[in-house]
Amino acid sequence: MWSIVLFNFDNSVAAVPSHWYKNGQCAWPKKYIKNKNKYIERRTATNALEFDFYSARKLNTEKAIDSFKEAKEKARRAQITSDLSSADEQPKRSLGLAK
């Protein structure tokens, strides 16, 4: 399972494994970790050596997020809008961010 979290210290949004978020804190790989995406995709168990823990809040979704692909899409959408519903409609206003 996956969660979408908003990190309080910098207002960034990320898709993370659900077990990384607990009691208002979210784990994130330390700065020296070069390939953070590998840790996320493999749902690596958190530990104090490789992870920092930041104040965060979980963004509500209608249903559980089962795939990393879906979680990444919802995290991208959360950067533009606060509506994370499963509706297939595109946001009405785009910031013009290109990938």
Biopython code that builds the backbone (N, CA, C, O; Angstrom):
import numpy as np
from Bio.PDB.StructureBuilder import StructureBuilder

atoms = [
    (1, "MET", "N", (0.834, -1.174, 0.000)),
    (1, "MET", "CA", (0.000, 0.000, 0.000)),
    (1, "MET", "C", (0.887, 1.249, 0.000)),
    (1, "MET", "O", (2.025, 1.237, 0.469)),
    (2, "TRP", "N", (0.320, 2.311, -0.541)),
    (2, "TRP", "CA", (1.043, 3.563, -0.705)),
    (2, "TRP", "C", (0.269, 4.716, -0.103)),
    (2, "TRP", "O", (-0.958, 4.672, -0.011)),
    (3, "SER", "N", (0.988, 5.748, 0.307)),
    (3, "SER", "CA", (0.388, 6.949, 0.862)),
    (3, "SER", "C", (0.966, 8.166, 0.165)),
    (3, "SER", "O", (2.088, 8.140, -0.341)),
    (4, "ILE", "N", (0.175, 9.237, 0.148)),
    (4, "ILE", "CA", (0.635, 10.529, -0.343)),
    (4, "ILE", "C", (0.802, 11.398, 0.896)),
    (4, "ILE", "O", (-0.138, 11.562, 1.673)),
    (5, "VAL", "N", (1.991, 11.953, 1.082)),
    (5, "VAL", "CA", (2.250, 12.767, 2.273)),
    (5, "VAL", "C", (2.726, 14.156, 1.873)),
    (5, "VAL", "O", (3.339, 14.353, 0.824)),
    (6, "LEU", "N", (2.423, 15.104, 2.737)),
    (6, "LEU", "CA", (2.879, 16.480, 2.602)),
    (6, "LEU", "C", (3.860, 16.725, 3.734)),
    (6, "LEU", "O", (3.488, 16.666, 4.906)),
    (7, "PHE", "N", (5.121, 17.002, 3.388)),
    (7, "PHE", "CA", (6.139, 17.280, 4.391)),
    (7, "PHE", "C", (5.997, 18.726, 4.843)),
    (7, "PHE", "O", (5.999, 19.645, 4.024)),
    (8, "ASN", "N", (5.874, 18.920, 6.153)),
    (8, "ASN", "CA", (5.609, 20.248, 6.704)),
    (8, "ASN", "C", (6.779, 21.223, 6.542)),
    (8, "ASN", "O", (6.553, 22.420, 6.371)),
    (9, "PHE", "N", (8.026, 20.737, 6.591)),
    (9, "PHE", "CA", (9.161, 21.649, 6.598)),
    (9, "PHE", "C", (9.380, 22.360, 5.260)),
    (9, "PHE", "O", (9.937, 23.458, 5.237)),
    (10, "ASP", "N", (8.962, 21.767, 4.166)),
    (10, "ASP", "CA", (9.177, 22.427, 2.870)),
    (10, "ASP", "C", (7.949, 22.379, 1.945)),
    (10, "ASP", "O", (8.029, 22.767, 0.780)),
    (11, "ASN", "N", (6.828, 21.906, 2.471)),
    (11, "ASN", "CA", (5.577, 21.806, 1.698)),
    (11, "ASN", "C", (5.716, 20.942, 0.451)),
    (11, "ASN", "O", (5.004, 21.163, -0.529)),
    (12, "SER", "N", (6.608, 19.972, 0.468)),
    (12, "SER", "CA", (6.741, 19.065, -0.676)),
    (12, "SER", "C", (5.789, 17.890, -0.503)),
    (12, "SER", "O", (5.411, 17.533, 0.613)),
    (13, "VAL", "N", (5.414, 17.302, -1.625)),
    (13, "VAL", "CA", (4.487, 16.173, -1.651)),
    (13, "VAL", "C", (5.221, 14.973, -2.240)),
    (13, "VAL", "O", (5.981, 15.107, -3.199)),
    (14, "ALA", "N", (4.986, 13.798, -1.656)),
    (14, "ALA", "CA", (5.648, 12.591, -2.169)),
    (14, "ALA", "C", (4.755, 11.373, -1.977)),
    (14, "ALA", "O", (3.917, 11.317, -1.077)),
    (15, "ALA", "N", (4.964, 10.408, -2.851)),
    (15, "ALA", "CA", (4.343, 9.091, -2.714)),
    (15, "ALA", "C", (5.330, 8.225, -1.955)),
    (15, "ALA", "O", (6.490, 8.106, -2.350)),
    (16, "VAL", "N", (4.879, 7.625, -0.875)),
    (16, "VAL", "CA", (5.755, 6.788, -0.050)),
    (16, "VAL", "C", (5.028, 5.502, 0.336)),
    (16, "VAL", "O", (3.798, 5.456, 0.330)),
    (17, "PRO", "N", (5.789, 4.459, 0.673)),
    (17, "PRO", "CA", (5.142, 3.254, 1.201)),
    (17, "PRO", "C", (4.370, 3.611, 2.473)),
    (17, "PRO", "O", (4.851, 4.400, 3.286)),
    (18, "SER", "N", (3.216, 3.056, 2.643)),
    (18, "SER", "CA", (2.364, 3.403, 3.786)),
    (18, "SER", "C", (3.045, 3.178, 5.132)),
    (18, "SER", "O", (2.787, 3.913, 6.085)),
    (19, "HIS", "N", (3.909, 2.172, 5.218)),
    (19, "HIS", "CA", (4.551, 1.906, 6.506)),
    (19, "HIS", "C", (5.630, 2.937, 6.851)),
    (19, "HIS", "O", (6.169, 2.904, 7.958)),
    (20, "TRP", "N", (5.954, 3.837, 5.947)),
    (20, "TRP", "CA", (6.903, 4.911, 6.249)),
    (20, "TRP", "C", (6.250, 6.023, 7.055)),
    (20, "TRP", "O", (6.953, 6.802, 7.698)),
    (21, "TYR", "N", (4.932, 6.119, 7.037)),
    (21, "TYR", "CA", (4.214, 7.183, 7.746)),
    (21, "TYR", "C", (3.566, 6.631, 9.005)),
    (21, "TYR", "O", (2.820, 5.653, 8.963)),
    (22, "LYS", "N", (3.866, 7.284, 10.137)),
    (22, "LYS", "CA", (3.277, 6.842, 11.396)),
    (22, "LYS", "C", (3.287, 8.005, 12.385)),
    (22, "LYS", "O", (4.308, 8.666, 12.575)),
    (23, "ASN", "N", (2.143, 8.243, 13.006)),
    (23, "ASN", "CA", (2.020, 9.240, 14.076)),
    (23, "ASN", "C", (2.537, 10.625, 13.690)),
    (23, "ASN", "O", (3.239, 11.266, 14.471)),
    (24, "GLY", "N", (2.194, 11.083, 12.497)),
    (24, "GLY", "CA", (2.588, 12.422, 12.076)),
    (24, "GLY", "C", (4.032, 12.554, 11.646)),
    (24, "GLY", "O", (4.510, 13.667, 11.423)),
    (25, "GLN", "N", (4.729, 11.456, 11.526)),
    (25, "GLN", "CA", (6.126, 11.448, 11.088)),
    (25, "GLN", "C", (6.254, 10.559, 9.855)),
    (25, "GLN", "O", (5.629, 9.503, 9.767)),
    (26, "CYS", "N", (7.077, 11.005, 8.903)),
    (26, "CYS", "CA", (7.304, 10.200, 7.702)),
    (26, "CYS", "C", (8.798, 10.006, 7.500)),
    (26, "CYS", "O", (9.582, 10.951, 7.593)),
    (27, "ALA", "N", (9.172, 8.788, 7.228)),
    (27, "ALA", "CA", (10.570, 8.472, 6.953)),
    (27, "ALA", "C", (10.926, 8.930, 5.546)),
    (27, "ALA", "O", (10.087, 8.908, 4.645)),
    (28, "TRP", "N", (12.174, 9.344, 5.364)),
    (28, "TRP", "CA", (12.687, 9.709, 4.045)),
    (28, "TRP", "C", (14.164, 9.358, 4.015)),
    (28, "TRP", "O", (14.873, 9.645, 4.979)),
    (29, "PRO", "N", (14.661, 8.737, 2.924)),
    (29, "PRO", "CA", (16.077, 8.365, 2.864)),
    (29, "PRO", "C", (16.983, 9.575, 3.106)),
    (29, "PRO", "O", (16.713, 10.678, 2.631)),
    (30, "LYS", "N", (18.058, 9.340, 3.851)),
    (30, "LYS", "CA", (18.991, 10.422, 4.192)),
    (30, "LYS", "C", (19.604, 11.032, 2.941)),
    (30, "LYS", "O", (19.589, 10.435, 1.865)),
    (31, "LYS", "N", (20.138, 12.225, 3.104)),
    (31, "LYS", "CA", (20.674, 12.981, 1.971)),
    (31, "LYS", "C", (21.795, 12.258, 1.241)),
    (31, "LYS", "O", (21.941, 12.423, 0.030)),
    (32, "TYR", "N", (22.585, 11.465, 1.945)),
    (32, "TYR", "CA", (23.700, 10.784, 1.286)),
    (32, "TYR", "C", (23.256, 9.597, 0.425)),
    (32, "TYR", "O", (24.050, 9.081, -0.363)),
    (33, "ILE", "N", (22.018, 9.164, 0.561)),
    (33, "ILE", "CA", (21.496, 8.073, -0.266)),
    (33, "ILE", "C", (21.298, 8.606, -1.678)),
    (33, "ILE", "O", (20.514, 9.531, -1.891)),
    (34, "LYS", "N", (22.000, 8.028, -2.639)),
    (34, "LYS", "CA", (21.962, 8.541, -4.012)),
    (34, "LYS", "C", (20.680, 8.176, -4.759)),
    (34, "LYS", "O", (20.111, 9.022, -5.448)),
    (35, "ASN", "N", (20.224, 6.951, -4.634)),
    (35, "ASN", "CA", (19.058, 6.511, -5.399)),
    (35, "ASN", "C", (17.856, 6.322, -4.480)),
    (35, "ASN", "O", (17.492, 5.198, -4.135)),
    (36, "LYS", "N", (17.250, 7.432, -4.093)),
    (36, "LYS", "CA", (16.109, 7.391, -3.186)),
    (36, "LYS", "C", (14.929, 6.629, -3.790)),
    (36, "LYS", "O", (14.189, 5.954, -3.075)),
    (37, "ASN", "N", (14.758, 6.740, -5.100)),
    (37, "ASN", "CA", (13.640, 6.054, -5.761)),
    (37, "ASN", "C", (13.714, 4.544, -5.571)),
    (37, "ASN", "O", (12.680, 3.885, -5.461)),
    (38, "LYS", "N", (14.912, 3.992, -5.533)),
    (38, "LYS", "CA", (15.065, 2.558, -5.318)),
    (38, "LYS", "C", (14.520, 2.173, -3.941)),
    (38, "LYS", "O", (13.854, 1.148, -3.803)),
    (39, "TYR", "N", (14.797, 2.979, -2.939)),
    (39, "TYR", "CA", (14.289, 2.714, -1.597)),
    (39, "TYR", "C", (12.766, 2.781, -1.569)),
    (39, "TYR", "O", (12.103, 1.976, -0.915)),
    (40, "ILE", "N", (12.223, 3.767, -2.302)),
    (40, "ILE", "CA", (10.771, 3.935, -2.337)),
    (40, "ILE", "C", (10.117, 2.761, -3.068)),
    (40, "ILE", "O", (9.201, 2.128, -2.543)),
    (41, "GLU", "N", (10.589, 2.477, -4.273)),
    (41, "GLU", "CA", (9.985, 1.415, -5.081)),
    (41, "GLU", "C", (10.073, 0.048, -4.409)),
    (41, "GLU", "O", (9.150, -0.759, -4.521)),
    (42, "ARG", "N", (11.173, -0.212, -3.715)),
    (42, "ARG", "CA", (11.345, -1.508, -3.048)),
    (42, "ARG", "C", (10.680, -1.547, -1.680)),
    (42, "ARG", "O", (10.697, -2.575, -1.003)),
    (43, "ARG", "N", (10.090, -0.415, -1.271)),
    (43, "ARG", "CA", (9.407, -0.311, 0.020)),
    (43, "ARG", "C", (10.318, -0.755, 1.156)),
    (43, "ARG", "O", (9.915, -1.521, 2.032)),
    (44, "THR", "N", (11.552, -0.263, 1.127)),
    (44, "THR", "CA", (12.574, -0.619, 2.100)),
    (44, "THR", "C", (12.094, -0.320, 3.519)),
    (44, "THR", "O", (11.497, 0.727, 3.773)),
    (45, "ALA", "N", (12.355, -1.233, 4.427)),
    (45, "ALA", "CA", (11.997, -1.017, 5.832)),
    (45, "ALA", "C", (12.831, 0.130, 6.386)),
    (45, "ALA", "O", (14.027, 0.233, 6.109)),
    (46, "THR", "N", (12.184, 0.994, 7.176)),
    (46, "THR", "CA", (12.889, 2.157, 7.711)),
    (46, "THR", "C", (13.836, 1.752, 8.835)),
    (46, "THR", "O", (13.606, 0.776, 9.548)),
    (47, "ASN", "N", (14.912, 2.534, 8.971)),
    (47, "ASN", "CA", (15.863, 2.351, 10.059)),
    (47, "ASN", "C", (16.558, 3.690, 10.301)),
    (47, "ASN", "O", (16.555, 4.560, 9.430)),
    (48, "ALA", "N", (17.142, 3.852, 11.460)),
    (48, "ALA", "CA", (17.749, 5.132, 11.847)),
    (48, "ALA", "C", (19.042, 5.425, 11.092)),
    (48, "ALA", "O", (19.458, 6.582, 11.029)),
    (49, "LEU", "N", (19.680, 4.425, 10.524)),
    (49, "LEU", "CA", (20.940, 4.643, 9.811)),
    (49, "LEU", "C", (20.743, 5.240, 8.421)),
    (49, "LEU", "O", (21.539, 6.070, 7.982)),
    (50, "GLU", "N", (19.696, 4.827, 7.734)),
    (50, "GLU", "CA", (19.498, 5.252, 6.349)),
    (50, "GLU", "C", (18.341, 6.229, 6.156)),
    (50, "GLU", "O", (18.144, 6.740, 5.054)),
    (51, "PHE", "N", (17.574, 6.494, 7.211)),
    (51, "PHE", "CA", (16.391, 7.338, 7.086)),
    (51, "PHE", "C", (16.383, 8.461, 8.111)),
    (51, "PHE", "O", (16.836, 8.302, 9.244)),
    (52, "ASP", "N", (15.852, 9.607, 7.676)),
    (52, "ASP", "CA", (15.498, 10.689, 8.578)),
    (52, "ASP", "C", (13.985, 10.653, 8.725)),
    (52, "ASP", "O", (13.286, 10.118, 7.864)),
    (53, "PHE", "N", (13.480, 11.220, 9.811)),
    (53, "PHE", "CA", (12.040, 11.248, 10.058)),
    (53, "PHE", "C", (11.596, 12.697, 10.170)),
    (53, "PHE", "O", (12.125, 13.464, 10.976)),
    (54, "TYR", "N", (10.618, 13.061, 9.352)),
    (54, "TYR", "CA", (10.152, 14.440, 9.257)),
    (54, "TYR", "C", (8.673, 14.529, 9.628)),
    (54, "TYR", "O", (7.900, 13.591, 9.431)),
    (55, "SER", "N", (8.311, 15.687, 10.170)),
    (55, "SER", "CA", (6.906, 15.971, 10.438)),
    (55, "SER", "C", (6.175, 16.051, 9.097)),
    (55, "SER", "O", (6.633, 16.719, 8.170)),
    (56, "ALA", "N", (5.046, 15.369, 9.006)),
    (56, "ALA", "CA", (4.296, 15.321, 7.745)),
    (56, "ALA", "C", (2.837, 15.041, 8.055)),
    (56, "ALA", "O", (2.474, 14.655, 9.166)),
    (57, "ARG", "N", (2.020, 15.246, 7.046)),
    (57, "ARG", "CA", (0.624, 14.834, 7.178)),
    (57, "ARG", "C", (0.240, 14.034, 5.943)),
    (57, "ARG", "O", (0.683, 14.305, 4.827)),
    (58, "LYS", "N", (-0.594, 13.050, 6.187)),
    (58, "LYS", "CA", (-1.051, 12.168, 5.123)),
    (58, "LYS", "C", (-2.225, 12.835, 4.419)),
    (58, "LYS", "O", (-3.164, 13.295, 5.068)),
    (59, "LEU", "N", (-2.173, 12.886, 3.097)),
    (59, "LEU", "CA", (-3.271, 13.451, 2.329)),
    (59, "LEU", "C", (-4.313, 12.360, 2.105)),
    (59, "LEU", "O", (-3.978, 11.230, 1.749)),
    (60, "ASN", "N", (-5.564, 12.708, 2.315)),
    (60, "ASN", "CA", (-6.646, 11.735, 2.192)),
    (60, "ASN", "C", (-6.906, 11.366, 0.742)),
    (60, "ASN", "O", (-6.849, 12.208, -0.154)),
    (61, "THR", "N", (-7.187, 10.114, 0.538)),
    (61, "THR", "CA", (-7.612, 9.621, -0.767)),
    (61, "THR", "C", (-8.888, 8.818, -0.547)),
    (61, "THR", "O", (-9.154, 8.345, 0.558)),
    (62, "GLU", "N", (-9.662, 8.672, -1.594)),
    (62, "GLU", "CA", (-10.929, 7.943, -1.483)),
    (62, "GLU", "C", (-10.736, 6.485, -1.107)),
    (62, "GLU", "O", (-11.499, 5.929, -0.317)),
    (63, "LYS", "N", (-9.723, 5.880, -1.673)),
    (63, "LYS", "CA", (-9.490, 4.456, -1.422)),
    (63, "LYS", "C", (-7.997, 4.218, -1.295)),
    (63, "LYS", "O", (-7.189, 5.098, -1.589)),
    (64, "ALA", "N", (-7.644, 3.037, -0.860)),
    (64, "ALA", "CA", (-6.240, 2.684, -0.704)),
    (64, "ALA", "C", (-5.537, 2.719, -2.064)),
    (64, "ALA", "O", (-6.134, 2.409, -3.095)),
    (65, "ILE", "N", (-4.283, 3.093, -2.046)),
    (65, "ILE", "CA", (-3.500, 3.142, -3.280)),
    (65, "ILE", "C", (-2.674, 1.863, -3.340)),
    (65, "ILE", "O", (-1.834, 1.607, -2.477)),
    (66, "ASP", "N", (-2.928, 1.065, -4.378)),
    (66, "ASP", "CA", (-2.301, -0.254, -4.469)),
    (66, "ASP", "C", (-1.018, -0.287, -5.276)),
    (66, "ASP", "O", (-0.191, -1.174, -5.062)),
    (67, "SER", "N", (-0.821, 0.648, -6.198)),
    (67, "SER", "CA", (0.368, 0.578, -7.052)),
    (67, "SER", "C", (1.209, 1.842, -6.924)),
    (67, "SER", "O", (0.691, 2.927, -6.658)),
    (68, "PHE", "N", (2.510, 1.681, -7.118)),
    (68, "PHE", "CA", (3.421, 2.818, -7.065)),
    (68, "PHE", "C", (3.123, 3.793, -8.195)),
    (68, "PHE", "O", (3.225, 5.007, -8.017)),
    (69, "LYS", "N", (2.760, 3.269, -9.344)),
    (69, "LYS", "CA", (2.429, 4.121, -10.491)),
    (69, "LYS", "C", (1.252, 5.043, -10.149)),
    (69, "LYS", "O", (1.300, 6.242, -10.423)),
    (70, "GLU", "N", (0.214, 4.487, -9.561)),
    (70, "GLU", "CA", (-0.948, 5.285, -9.169)),
    (70, "GLU", "C", (-0.566, 6.302, -8.082)),
    (70, "GLU", "O", (-1.037, 7.439, -8.106)),
    (71, "ALA", "N", (0.278, 5.896, -7.141)),
    (71, "ALA", "CA", (0.710, 6.790, -6.068)),
    (71, "ALA", "C", (1.502, 7.965, -6.630)),
    (71, "ALA", "O", (1.312, 9.103, -6.201)),
    (72, "LYS", "N", (2.390, 7.698, -7.585)),
    (72, "LYS", "CA", (3.165, 8.788, -8.191)),
    (72, "LYS", "C", (2.254, 9.773, -8.912)),
    (72, "LYS", "O", (2.471, 10.983, -8.845)),
    (73, "GLU", "N", (1.238, 9.266, -9.598)),
    (73, "GLU", "CA", (0.301, 10.130, -10.311)),
    (73, "GLU", "C", (-0.485, 10.995, -9.322)),
    (73, "GLU", "O", (-0.687, 12.185, -9.561)),
    (74, "LYS", "N", (-0.923, 10.400, -8.222)),
    (74, "LYS", "CA", (-1.668, 11.172, -7.225)),
    (74, "LYS", "C", (-0.763, 12.211, -6.555)),
    (74, "LYS", "O", (-1.218, 13.313, -6.249)),
    (75, "ALA", "N", (0.483, 11.883, -6.327)),
    (75, "ALA", "CA", (1.423, 12.849, -5.740)),
    (75, "ALA", "C", (1.646, 14.011, -6.708)),
    (75, "ALA", "O", (1.703, 15.167, -6.289)),
    (76, "ARG", "N", (1.772, 13.707, -7.988)),
    (76, "ARG", "CA", (1.935, 14.761, -8.991)),
    (76, "ARG", "C", (0.700, 15.662, -9.014)),
    (76, "ARG", "O", (0.813, 16.886, -9.081)),
    (77, "ARG", "N", (-0.472, 15.042, -8.956)),
    (77, "ARG", "CA", (-1.722, 15.797, -8.953)),
    (77, "ARG", "C", (-1.844, 16.653, -7.686)),
    (77, "ARG", "O", (-2.376, 17.762, -7.735)),
    (78, "ALA", "N", (-1.356, 16.142, -6.563)),
    (78, "ALA", "CA", (-1.437, 16.875, -5.292)),
    (78, "ALA", "C", (-0.579, 18.142, -5.302)),
    (78, "ALA", "O", (-0.821, 19.056, -4.513)),
    (79, "GLN", "N", (0.409, 18.204, -6.178)),
    (79, "GLN", "CA", (1.220, 19.414, -6.292)),
    (79, "GLN", "C", (0.450, 20.524, -6.994)),
    (79, "GLN", "O", (0.796, 21.698, -6.865)),
    (80, "ILE", "N", (-0.593, 20.158, -7.736)),
    (80, "ILE", "CA", (-1.372, 21.125, -8.510)),
    (80, "ILE", "C", (-2.709, 21.431, -7.835)),
    (80, "ILE", "O", (-3.175, 22.571, -7.856)),
    (81, "THR", "N", (-3.320, 20.411, -7.239)),
    (81, "THR", "CA", (-4.663, 20.571, -6.681)),
    (81, "THR", "C", (-4.781, 19.802, -5.377)),
    (81, "THR", "O", (-3.982, 18.904, -5.113)),
    (82, "SER", "N", (-5.748, 20.137, -4.576)),
    (82, "SER", "CA", (-5.967, 19.406, -3.330)),
    (82, "SER", "C", (-6.939, 18.247, -3.518)),
    (82, "SER", "O", (-7.158, 17.475, -2.585)),
    (83, "ASP", "N", (-7.527, 18.108, -4.710)),
    (83, "ASP", "CA", (-8.487, 17.047, -4.985)),
    (83, "ASP", "C", (-7.761, 15.807, -5.487)),
    (83, "ASP", "O", (-7.258, 15.793, -6.610)),
    (84, "LEU", "N", (-7.703, 14.762, -4.660)),
    (84, "LEU", "CA", (-7.021, 13.527, -5.043)),
    (84, "LEU", "C", (-8.003, 12.415, -5.347)),
    (84, "LEU", "O", (-7.656, 11.238, -5.250)),
    (85, "SER", "N", (-9.224, 12.772, -5.715)),
    (85, "SER", "CA", (-10.222, 11.756, -6.014)),
    (85, "SER", "C", (-9.793, 10.931, -7.213)),
    (85, "SER", "O", (-8.894, 11.317, -7.960)),
    (86, "SER", "N", (-10.434, 9.811, -7.384)),
    (86, "SER", "CA", (-10.087, 8.895, -8.458)),
    (86, "SER", "C", (-10.679, 9.301, -9.803)),
    (86, "SER", "O", (-10.454, 8.625, -10.806)),
    (87, "ALA", "N", (-11.417, 10.374, -9.831)),
    (87, "ALA", "CA", (-12.035, 10.813, -11.086)),
    (87, "ALA", "C", (-10.956, 11.014, -12.141)),
    (87, "ALA", "O", (-9.860, 11.492, -11.846)),
    (88, "ASP", "N", (-11.280, 10.644, -13.367)),
    (88, "ASP", "CA", (-10.302, 10.724, -14.447)),
    (88, "ASP", "C", (-10.169, 12.111, -15.048)),
    (88, "ASP", "O", (-9.369, 12.309, -15.962)),
    (89, "GLU", "N", (-10.927, 13.065, -14.560)),
    (89, "GLU", "CA", (-10.835, 14.392, -15.151)),
    (89, "GLU", "C", (-9.515, 15.049, -14.795)),
    (89, "GLU", "O", (-8.979, 14.853, -13.704)),
    (90, "GLN", "N", (-9.010, 15.819, -15.716)),
    (90, "GLN", "CA", (-7.754, 16.522, -15.542)),
    (90, "GLN", "C", (-7.990, 17.790, -14.735)),
    (90, "GLN", "O", (-9.107, 18.306, -14.725)),
    (91, "PRO", "N", (-6.960, 18.309, -14.053)),
    (91, "PRO", "CA", (-7.135, 19.563, -13.352)),
    (91, "PRO", "C", (-7.516, 20.677, -14.317)),
    (91, "PRO", "O", (-7.040, 20.711, -15.452)),
    (92, "LYS", "N", (-8.371, 21.586, -13.870)),
    (92, "LYS", "CA", (-8.829, 22.644, -14.756)),
    (92, "LYS", "C", (-7.742, 23.654, -15.037)),
    (92, "LYS", "O", (-7.762, 24.319, -16.073)),
    (93, "ARG", "N", (-6.803, 23.777, -14.136)),
    (93, "ARG", "CA", (-5.742, 24.755, -14.304)),
    (93, "ARG", "C", (-4.399, 24.060, -14.164)),
    (93, "ARG", "O", (-4.153, 23.360, -13.182)),
    (94, "SER", "N", (-3.549, 24.249, -15.126)),
    (94, "SER", "CA", (-2.229, 23.643, -15.099)),
    (94, "SER", "C", (-1.193, 24.725, -14.878)),
    (94, "SER", "O", (-1.344, 25.850, -15.353)),
    (95, "LEU", "N", (-0.138, 24.380, -14.154)),
    (95, "LEU", "CA", (0.938, 25.324, -13.924)),
    (95, "LEU", "C", (1.942, 25.335, -15.076)),
    (95, "LEU", "O", (2.917, 26.087, -15.049)),
    (96, "GLY", "N", (1.701, 24.502, -16.085)),
    (96, "GLY", "CA", (2.585, 24.452, -17.242)),
    (96, "GLY", "C", (3.880, 23.726, -16.985)),
    (96, "GLY", "O", (4.876, 23.977, -17.664)),
    (97, "LEU", "N", (3.885, 22.827, -16.015)),
    (97, "LEU", "CA", (5.080, 22.075, -15.727)),
    (97, "LEU", "C", (5.235, 20.948, -16.737)),
    (97, "LEU", "O", (4.311, 20.158, -16.931)),
    (98, "ALA", "N", (6.362, 20.868, -17.364)),
    (98, "ALA", "CA", (6.617, 19.811, -18.349)),
    (98, "ALA", "C", (7.536, 18.788, -17.745)),
    (98, "ALA", "O", (8.418, 19.121, -16.954)),
    (99, "LYS", "N", (7.333, 17.543, -18.114)),
    (99, "LYS", "CA", (8.213, 16.483, -17.608)),
    (99, "LYS", "C", (9.324, 16.222, -18.562)),
    (99, "LYS", "O", (10.167, 15.362, -18.308)),
]
sb = StructureBuilder()
sb.init_structure("model")
sb.init_model(0)
sb.init_chain("A")
sb.init_seg("    ")
for serial, (resi, resn, name, xyz) in enumerate(atoms, 1):
    if name == "N":
        sb.init_residue(resn, " ", resi, " ")
    sb.init_atom(name, np.array(xyz, "f"), 0.0, 1.0, " ", f" {name:<3s}", serial, name[0])
structure = sb.get_structure()
